[in-house]
Amino acid sequence: MARELDYKCKMCRREGIKLFLKGSRCDSPKCAIDRRNVAPGMHGYRRGKPSEYAIRLREKQKLKRFYGVFERQFRRYFELASRSPENTGEQLLSVMERRLDNVVHRLGFAASRAAARQLVLHGHITLNGKRCSIPSLLVRPGDVLAVKVRERSRRKGTPGEGGEGSKRQRNAPAMVRQYLQDNNAPPPEWLERIAADPPEGRVARLPSRTDVDPRIKDDIREQLIIEICAR
């Protein structure tokens, strides 16, 4: 499985906007965009006027990096959106929003999409009552997501049954509950948070263009992305 190993803050600087790849750090004074909003590299301050192709390429890279996908997956999503009779650009954004790791993040179970991806890969998320470890899976209306509570996670923190009290916060359900308490933001309209213990959510409907993550909704120009992908 491929992983993005480049520096997260360098990606934000290259695109010129916050991509919110590092959770709470992006809202702190340590954010690279706030400290040094210039493209990385020795010639970052002297970059010339971008060409028409470069403008469209940057729009595509911005969307890919925000959702954490690579070119092959992105091409598959574009082909899937192209087969729809609806607007291709809006359908592409809808497909990206339906990724399982994005849904876990939008429900408030993880601070970033990378953290949500790790929860899914490590088997901490169930989909319709079954364990699912595929971050790129596309959810459907009516799907129910929950944080899996394992028996050893229940025993953690109980003296004589699995560890010390300080280990209680190390299991996934406890960390998700703590994050929900610290960041009690409501989920988007197309998602519903059913329960808090264990954390559980449901997909109410398919997302539309207005349901895209508000942190990047106004910065994405999907028409330019379609133009470069359709070449």
Secondary structure, 3 states (H helix, E strand, C coil): CCCCCCCHHHHHHHHCCCCCCCHHHHHCCCCHHHHCCCCCCCCHHHCCCCCHHHHHHHHHHHHHHHHCCCHHHHHHHHHHHHCCCCCHHHHHHHHHHCEHHHHHHHCCCCCCHHHHHHHHHCCCEEECCEECCCCCCECCCCCEEEECCCHHHHHCCCCCCCCCHHHHHHCHHHHHHHHHHHCCCCCCCCEEEEEECCEEEEECCCCCHHHCCCCCCCCCCHHHHHHHHCC
